[in-house]
Amino acid sequence: MNELDEIPEAELHPRRRTWLHLIPLAAALLALSLFYLVWHQSGILVTLTFQQGHGLKAGDTLRYRGIDIGQVREVRLNPQLQGIIVKLHVLPSAQNLLREGSQFWIVRPQVDLSGASGLDTVIGANYLRVLPGEGAVQRQFVGLENPPYLELMPKGGVTLLLRTPGQGSLRAGAPVVYRQVVIGKLIQVGLSKDAGAVEAQAYIEPDYVNLARNNAVFWKINAARLDAGWLSGISLQIESVQSLVTGGVGMALPPQPGERAKDGQLFELQEEVRDIWLQWQPHLQTQDSRQTAAQRPLPVRGYLSWRNEGWLNVLKDTQRTAWLLPIEGGLLGPEALFALPASAKPGSVHLRIGDLNLGLQATVAQPVAEGVALLPYPYAAPLWNMQNQRLAQQPEDVQIYTGAGQAPYFVTADRLQADHSGGWQIKDATLAETYWQGAPAVAASDGKLLGLLLLDDKSARIRLLPKLDSIAQP
């Protein structure tokens, strides 16, 4: 037998599958996961520089919109000993806040002669705040020494300039108060350009910008006002809880508010409030009525004058005045302004509207509602389109307009009471008859004309109009 025939033959069997070769791959994935977890927990490294540290230390937080988005890791002096360097880690989810133009500052308690701020850090630690920018990605920033008050305020307000001989309790961040409601904030306080006075910039928030009028008065708010007298006793007045701590500025409006204040308009800041200012009731709508110059009614002033006949009538009035609304059908206004007075000499009655002087020989006005008439005279002025008129079903908020540029008188529905004559009587009205007579009343909701304001010695009421689009062609 051949020896080669005795050599055993090898048998091939399929190799069993094993997962041992996946162990290195799993280890690599685990390492990457741990690296990502460590990176995510540590965050993005950011460097800030400040002039002063204000007690900031490692472990303090960075906040945005009231939540923690980062943590301070290191606070140290710079090599020149002229400032501090702050290293902090920011969560990756907040990386969009780290852009060119972003502003950082330290929130800390401040108490001085001008007031207090940052009181939430009295119990807790100081912390950092950030206001995001919109530029390119950035990791190094120069911090602010004071908060950016203007940038923190809602957009769309108006900035007013207040001048006073001395700073007193004024400080940036202090509130501007109207009827114990905070309507704005002081964003900057400092010397004027000529160093002859102190100027404070007051920012009025958008919701209250309609209160900023050119005849508003401002005064410094003291922490509290104590009055004492033998008969009146002792009284303590505080504008608001915030002003008790931080001081601030008070504001009041006269019964007839002026035109809207322009941005940057200058006002004198008074040292103390006068009692009469606190009694003013302007009845001005808080938010702007959205009525543009083209949409709001533009009434014109009418004057009816005459000479009395007979010595018994010498002391009687010889003039009436009211607002008239020009429409395509003529002039809409109080019927009394178009009627010939019984005591007038024939040929002496004249109706003057601006440069127009009409001699009235007879009563030619057409009654359209009780106390309201239409004088069919083509008047060259911006006309109110009577398609912008509707019937009123029940009392609603209204704006009463006078001359161009003047603030409307705002009346809420709860101050209106329907009467038997088809009108609304205004409760607790303090309107001067000689000024407001005949002023058009417009719905605050949609700007539609509802009626005219008629006043007498006893009451003030809005006389509602019937539909008049058949008189005035569109």
C-alpha positions in Angstrom: 0.0 0.0 0.0 1.2 3.3 -0.9 2.0 5.5 2.0 0.3 8.4 0.3 -2.9 6.5 0.4 -2.8 6.5 4.2 -2.7 10.3 4.5 -6.1 11.4 5.9 -8.1 13.9 3.9 -9.0 17.2 5.5 -12.7 17.9 6.0 -14.0 21.5 5.4 -16.6 22.8 7.8 -18.3 26.3 7.5 -16.7 28.8 9.9 -19.0 29.9 12.8 -20.0 33.6 12.8 -18.6 35.6 15.7 -19.2 39.2 17.0 -15.7 39.6 18.3 -14.6 41.7 15.3 -17.4 44.3 16.1 -15.9 45.0 19.5 -13.5 47.7 18.2 -16.3 49.4 16.3 -18.5 49.4 19.4 -15.6 50.8 21.4 -15.1 53.6 18.9 -18.8 54.5 18.9 -18.8 54.6 22.7 -15.8 56.8 22.8 -17.5 59.2 20.3 -20.6 59.2 22.4 -18.7 60.0 25.6 -16.8 62.7 23.8 -20.1 64.2 22.6 -21.6 64.0 26.0 -18.6 65.7 27.6 -18.6 68.4 24.9 -22.3 68.9 25.3 -22.1 69.2 29.0 -19.2 71.5 29.0 -20.6 73.7 26.2 -19.0 76.2 23.9 -16.1 78.1 25.3 -16.7 81.9 25.2 -14.4 84.7 26.4 -15.7 88.0 27.8 -13.8 91.1 29.0 -15.1 93.6 31.5 -13.7 96.7 33.2 -15.0 95.5 36.6 -15.9 92.1 37.9 -18.7 93.2 40.3 -18.2 90.1 42.4 -18.7 87.6 39.5 -17.2 84.2 40.2 -16.8 80.7 38.8 -20.1 78.9 39.0 -22.3 81.9 38.3 -24.7 81.5 35.4 -25.5 83.1 32.0 -29.2 83.7 31.5 -31.4 84.5 28.5 -35.1 85.0 28.9 -35.0 83.9 32.5 -33.3 80.5 32.0 -29.7 79.4 32.5 -27.8 78.8 29.2 -24.2 78.8 30.4 -21.9 78.8 33.4 -18.8 80.8 34.3 -15.7 78.6 34.5 -13.0 81.2 35.3 -12.7 84.9 36.3 -9.2 86.4 36.4 -7.4 89.7 35.8 -6.0 90.4 32.4 -2.2 90.6 32.0 -2.2 94.4 32.1 -4.3 94.4 35.3 -6.7 96.9 33.6 -9.7 94.7 33.5 -11.0 91.1 33.9 -11.3 88.1 31.7 -14.3 85.8 32.1 -14.3 82.3 30.6 -17.7 80.6 30.4 -19.2 77.6 28.7 -22.5 78.1 26.8 -24.9 75.3 25.9 -24.7 74.2 22.3 -28.5 74.8 22.0 -27.8 78.5 22.6 -25.0 78.8 20.1 -27.1 81.2 17.9 -26.8 83.8 20.7 -23.0 83.9 20.1 -22.9 86.3 17.2 -21.3 89.6 16.3 -23.3 92.3 18.0 -24.4 90.2 21.0 -24.2 92.2 24.2 -23.2 90.8 27.6 -23.5 92.5 31.0 -23.3 91.6 34.7 -26.5 91.8 36.7 -25.8 92.8 40.3 -27.5 94.8 43.0 -27.0 98.6 42.8 -28.1 100.9 45.5 -27.0 104.5 45.5 -28.3 108.0 45.9 -30.3 107.6 42.7 -32.1 104.4 43.6 -31.7 100.6 43.3 -31.6 97.9 40.7 -30.7 94.2 40.3 -32.5 93.5 43.6 -33.0 89.9 42.5 -29.3 89.3 43.2 -29.4 90.5 46.8 -30.4 87.0 48.0 -28.9 85.0 45.0 -25.6 85.3 43.2 -24.8 87.7 40.5 -25.3 86.5 36.9 -24.6 87.4 33.3 -27.3 88.3 30.8 -27.0 88.4 27.0 -28.9 90.2 24.2 -28.3 88.4 20.9 -26.8 90.1 17.8 -27.3 89.2 14.2 -23.8 89.1 12.8 -21.3 86.3 12.1 -20.4 83.6 14.6 -18.2 85.0 17.4 -16.6 83.6 20.5 -15.0 86.7 22.1 -16.9 89.7 23.3 -16.4 93.0 25.2 -19.0 93.2 28.0 -21.1 96.2 28.9 -20.7 98.0 32.2 -24.4 98.9 32.3 -27.5 97.2 30.8 -28.6 98.3 27.3 -31.9 99.7 28.5 -33.1 100.9 25.2 -32.4 97.6 23.4 -34.3 95.8 26.1 -37.4 97.8 25.6 -40.1 96.8 23.1 -39.7 98.5 19.7 -42.1 101.1 18.5 -42.1 103.5 21.4 -41.0 107.2 21.6 -38.0 108.7 23.4 -38.4 112.0 25.2 -35.8 114.3 26.7 -36.3 115.6 30.2 -34.2 118.5 31.5 -33.6 119.3 35.2 -31.1 121.3 37.3 -29.8 118.3 39.2 -29.9 114.5 39.1 -31.5 113.9 42.4 -33.1 110.4 42.4 -32.9 110.0 38.6 -31.0 106.9 37.3 -31.1 104.8 34.2 -33.6 102.0 34.5 -36.0 103.9 36.8 -39.7 103.8 35.8 -41.8 106.5 34.1 -45.2 106.3 35.9 -48.7 107.5 34.8 -51.5 107.1 37.3 -49.3 104.6 39.3 -48.9 102.5 36.1 -45.4 102.0 34.7 -45.5 103.2 31.0 -41.8 103.5 30.3 -38.3 103.7 31.6 -35.3 106.1 31.9 -32.7 104.8 29.5 -29.9 107.3 30.1 -29.1 110.1 32.6 -26.2 112.5 32.3 -25.1 116.1 31.9 -26.3 118.1 29.0 -23.8 119.1 26.2 -23.1 122.5 27.8 -22.9 121.0 31.4 -25.6 123.5 32.4 -28.2 120.9 33.4 -29.0 117.2 33.7 -30.8 115.5 30.9 -32.6 112.2 31.1 -33.9 110.2 28.2 -37.3 108.6 28.9 -38.6 105.8 26.7 -42.4 105.4 26.5 -43.4 101.9 25.6 -45.5 101.3 22.4 -48.7 100.4 24.3 -48.6 103.9 25.9 -47.1 106.0 23.1 -50.5 107.7 22.6 -50.1 109.3 26.0 -46.9 111.1 25.0 -48.3 114.6 24.2 -46.5 117.9 23.7 -48.3 119.4 26.8 -47.6 116.6 29.2 -45.9 117.5 32.5 -43.2 115.5 34.2 -41.8 115.5 37.8 -39.4 113.6 39.9 -40.9 110.9 42.1 -39.7 110.9 45.7 -39.8 107.6 47.6 -42.9 108.9 49.4 -44.7 112.1 50.1 -45.8 112.9 53.7 -48.4 115.6 54.3 -49.6 116.7 57.7 -52.0 119.3 58.9 -54.2 120.2 61.9 -57.4 119.5 60.1 -56.4 117.0 57.4 -54.2 114.8 59.6 -51.3 112.8 58.2 -51.3 111.3 54.7 -48.6 109.3 53.0 -48.6 109.1 49.2 -46.6 106.6 47.1 -46.7 106.6 43.3 -45.9 102.8 43.0 -44.1 100.0 44.8 -41.4 100.1 42.2 -40.9 103.8 42.5 -40.7 103.5 46.3 -37.5 101.5 45.8 -36.0 102.9 42.6 -37.4 106.4 42.3 -38.4 107.6 38.8 -40.5 110.1 36.9 -44.2 110.9 37.1 -46.3 112.1 34.2 -49.7 113.8 33.8 -51.8 115.1 31.0 -54.2 118.1 31.0 -57.9 117.6 30.3 -57.2 118.7 26.7 -54.2 116.8 25.5 -52.0 118.4 22.8 -50.5 116.9 19.7 -48.4 113.7 19.8 -44.9 114.4 21.1 -42.1 114.0 18.6 -39.2 111.7 19.2 -36.5 113.5 21.1 -38.9 116.4 22.2 -37.6 118.3 25.2 -39.6 118.7 28.4 -38.8 120.5 31.7 -38.7 118.0 34.6 -40.2 119.5 37.7 -38.9 118.9 41.2 -42.3 118.2 42.7 -45.8 117.3 41.6 -48.7 119.8 41.9 -52.0 118.7 43.3 -53.9 120.0 40.3 -51.9 117.7 38.0 -53.2 114.6 39.8 -56.8 115.8 39.3 -56.6 116.0 35.5 -58.7 113.6 33.5 -57.8 113.7 29.8 -59.8 110.6 28.8 -57.3 109.6 26.1 -57.3 106.2 24.6 -54.3 104.3 25.8 -53.3 102.7 22.6 -53.3 104.7 19.3 -56.6 104.5 17.5 -55.1 103.5 14.2 -56.9 106.4 12.5 -54.5 108.0 9.9 -54.8 111.6 8.8 -56.8 110.4 5.7 -59.2 108.3 7.8 -60.0 110.5 10.7 -62.7 113.2 10.4 -61.4 116.8 9.9 -64.1 119.1 11.2 -63.8 122.9 10.6 -64.6 125.6 13.1 -67.8 127.6 12.4 -68.7 131.0 14.0 -72.2 132.4 13.9 -72.3 136.2 14.8 -75.1 138.8 14.7 -76.2 142.1 16.2 -79.2 142.1 18.6 -82.2 144.3 18.0 -83.7 146.4 20.8 -82.2 147.7 24.0 -83.7 144.8 26.0 -81.4 142.4 24.1 -78.2 144.3 24.5 -76.8 141.9 27.1 -77.6 138.8 25.2 -75.0 136.7 23.4 -74.1 137.7 19.9 -72.0 134.7 18.8 -72.2 130.9 18.7 -69.4 128.5 17.7 -69.3 124.8 16.9 -67.5 122.2 14.8 -68.8 121.5 11.3 -68.1 118.3 9.3 -67.7 118.9 5.6 -69.4 116.2 3.5 -70.4 116.1 -0.2 -73.9 117.3 0.6 -72.7 120.3 2.6 -71.8 121.1 6.2 -73.1 118.9 9.0 -73.3 120.4 12.4 -75.5 121.5 15.3 -78.8 123.0 14.2 -78.4 126.0 16.5 -75.4 127.2 14.5 -77.5 127.5 11.3 -80.6 129.0 12.9 -81.3 132.8 12.8 -81.4 134.1 16.4 -84.8 135.6 17.3 -83.2 138.8 18.6 -80.9 139.4 15.6 -81.3 142.5 13.4 -82.2 141.6 9.9 -79.1 141.2 7.6 -76.7 141.1 10.5 -76.3 137.3 10.8 -73.1 135.9 9.4 -71.6 132.4 9.4 -67.8 132.5 9.2 -65.8 129.4 8.4 -62.2 130.1 7.9 -61.9 132.7 5.2 -65.5 132.1 4.1 -68.1 134.6 5.4 -71.8 133.7 4.6 -74.6 136.1 5.1 -77.7 134.3 6.4 -81.1 135.8 5.6 -83.1 132.8 6.5 -82.7 129.3 8.0 -81.9 127.1 5.1 -80.3 124.1 6.8 -82.0 120.7 6.5 -82.7 118.9 9.8 -81.3 115.3 9.8 -81.6 114.4 13.5 -82.8 116.1 16.6 -80.4 119.1 17.1 -78.4 118.3 14.0 -78.8 119.8 10.5 -77.1 119.9 7.1 -76.3 123.3 5.5 -76.3 122.6 1.7 -73.2 124.6 0.8 -70.3 123.3 -1.2 -67.3 123.8 1.1 -63.8 123.4 -0.4 -62.2 121.2 2.3 -61.3 117.6 2.8 -64.7 115.9 2.7 -65.8 113.0 4.9 -67.1 110.1 2.9 -70.4 109.3 4.3 -69.9 105.7 3.2 -67.8 105.6 6.3 -70.9 106.0 8.5 -73.1 103.4 10.1 -76.0 103.2 12.5 -75.2 102.4 16.2 -77.3 99.8 18.0 -76.0 100.1 21.5 -73.3 102.2 23.4 -69.8 101.4 22.3 -66.3 103.0 22.7 -66.1 106.2 20.7 -63.5 108.8 19.8 -64.6 112.4 19.6 -62.5 114.5 17.2 -61.9 118.2 16.9 -59.3 120.1 14.8 -56.4 118.5 12.9 -53.5 117.4 15.1 -55.6 117.5 18.3 -56.0 114.4 20.4 -59.5 112.8 20.3 -61.6 112.6 23.5 -62.0 108.9 24.2 -65.2 107.7 25.8 -65.7 104.1 26.9 -69.0 102.3 26.5 -69.6 102.1 30.2 -69.7 105.9 30.4 -72.5 106.1 27.8 -76.2 105.8 28.6 -78.9 105.6 25.9 -81.6 108.2 26.3 -85.2 108.4 25.0 -84.3 110.9 22.3 -82.1 108.5 20.3 -78.7 109.5 21.7 -76.1 108.6 24.2 -75.6 110.7 27.3 -72.0 110.9 28.6 -71.7 110.3 32.3 -69.4 112.6 34.3 -68.5 114.7 31.3 -66.2 117.6 31.8 -66.3 119.0 28.3 -66.3 122.7 27.6 -69.4 123.6 25.5 -67.6 126.4 23.7 -64.9 124.0 22.4 -66.5 120.6 21.9 -69.9 121.5 20.5 -70.6 119.7 17.2 -67.5 117.5 17.3 -68.0 114.2 15.3 -68.1 110.9 17.3 -66.4 108.0 15.6 -66.6 104.3 16.6 -63.2 103.2 18.1 -63.6 99.7 16.7 -63.9 100.5 13.0 -63.6 104.3 12.5 -67.2 104.7 11.3 -69.0 108.0 12.0 -71.8 107.5 14.5 -73.0 111.0 15.5 -72.2 114.5 16.7 -71.5 115.7 20.2 -74.1 118.2 21.5 -73.7 120.0 24.8 -75.8 122.3 27.0 -75.7 123.5 30.5 -76.9 120.3 31.9 -75.5 117.4 29.8 -73.3 116.2 27.1 -74.7 113.7 24.6 -73.8 112.1 21.3 -76.6 112.6 18.9 -76.7 109.5 16.7 -77.2 110.1 13.0 -79.5 108.2 10.6 -77.9 106.8 7.4 -76.9 109.8 5.3 -75.4 108.2 2.2 -78.4 109.1 0.2 -77.6 112.8 0.8 -73.9 112.6 0.1 -73.0 110.8 -3.1 -70.0 108.5 -2.9 
